[in-house]
Amino acid sequence: MATREKIENFYRLWSSELDKFLSGCIYDEENKLNPTRYIFSYYLTVLERFVAGRLEEIEKIHLLSGIRGVGKTTLLAQLYYAPRFIPSHRKLNYNNVIAQDYEKIYLDVSRLSDEGISLNEFFNYYQERSEIRFVDLSKKLLILLDEVHYDEKWGLFLKNVFDATKGHRNILIIATGSSALRIKLNPDLSRRSVSEELYPLKFNEYAILKDNIYPEQRLSDNLAEGILGSKTAKELFKFCKNRQREVSKYFSKFPPNAEEEYLYFGGFPFVLRLKNKKSIVFELVTGAIDKFITRDLLEIRSLSSGTISKIKDLLYLIASSDSTDIDKLCNTLKLDYRPVRAVLDTLVQGGILVEVKSYGQKFVRVRKPIKFLFVSPSLRVSILNGILPPEVKGKILEDYLTLIFKKDFNKKGGQYGGLEVMHDSSRGGADFVLRLGQKKKIIIEVGYGKQGGGIKQIENTGRITGGYDYGILISNEGDLELTSDKIIKMPLKFWLSI
């Protein structure tokens, strides 16, 4: 238990150094404000509604998860200094935030934990010092908690704050954590919080942050809705044809090889500060993975030292292969099935990998190969140190599609009865099968580097799935084309525009 003197000394030192501590997050090397990600606008709207007294009770606690390096700390810093990041043409929309008629506190919980001070102890002191009580706050209070999971009882602390403030809506807590599983599934907060996940950068967000290049308004949303909502390949082709000018105009702003540069180096915001990318990016990205293994993963699972020592080998094997046969992984790593499966589950839960089950897997007992993809192409490329065998090059596009499926398609899938993403593990099968609701099926094949390939895979999978609504062949070269009544060929640029 921390003494009052220790807590007070921490608070005084923390308060005196806070501006300097956060300056590295909000300013670049030229002392210009760092650009904001899309999610900043979402939380800025939440903050405006909070100050205006329009927040719903369940919105008082927001939990934000995401793997290391995606910009959670920077986001909280930008929210702490929110008025500085509101563009001039949008200031009228955020009058209450600009007026700053609210108290605010930012806290790095890992630093607090290092001092042996719990969240409960700190905020008991904070209430006494500020002469306030959470139970009857009369003034708006914004609390920003970074790396909240470093406090062992963080969930209970937030639950108690939520319960104590049921009589008013004068408190807003935004808490981040690297461990998606611990953040999302905390039993104390299942009905007392709103959860979001911050993903690695998509291509269009990378272009905005790096070069200030914006797509046409609503182009991303329109493309996602067109791909999911079309009834036939002909309808999707007509839709894409009508959007072709917007996509071409967008990509005319980029230098040559911008797409490849993004796929290799552009998944994480911190790369924007690096001048000599090729020599540093891979090291920094793999460093983020190392931190996940040594800090976050061990908080979720209890693993033997022998298993832990082989996690990086496991990731390398997944990164360098087309599909994952867990039995073969076990033989190669000389580990039993159970610990390998436990590590894979944790890497999925922690946001590093995405598991794509085989079509029909839940209905059969045979253990089929499972496709594990990375949540960002940059992860795979960095694990392989930039050296991609020809047969693996197409996998980085599959990684990118996975990011699109998770970030964009999942949110829109609800209006179609839900979205399920699978793959066809049979020989000559397609890369993805999207099932919308109970009936609609879209088959997707990535044609990167495949000589005239892709159409046959879609047709093969169509027979296995008992029919499909339409197939999409994604090509890195060539034009938009309706190859048959059932299949459309879409250039990669359309998908990078989402």
Protein Blocks (a to p, Z undefined) as FASTA:
>chain_A
ZZfklmmmmmmmmmmmmmmmmmmmmpcfkopacdddfklmmmmmmmmmmmnopacfklmp
ccdeddehilpmmmmmmmmmmmmmmcfklmmmmmmmmnopacdddddfklmmmnopafkl
mmmmmmmmnopafklccbdcddddehkllpmklmmmmmmmmmmmmmbcfbccddddfblm
lmmmomklmmmcccdddddddfklmmmmmnopacdehklmmmmmmmmmpmbfklmmmmmm
mmmmmmmmmmmmpcehklmmmmmmmmpfklmmpmblmlmmmmmmmmmmmmmmmmmmmmmp
ccdfklmmmmmmmmmmmmmpmbdcfklmmmmnopafklmmmmmmmmmmnomaccdddehk
lmpmbdcddddddfbfklmmmmnnopacfklmmmmmmmmmmmmmmmmmmmmmmmnopaad
dddfbghiafbdcdehjlbccddddfehiahihjlmmmmmmmmnopafbdcdddfedcdd
dfbfkbccddfklmmmZZ
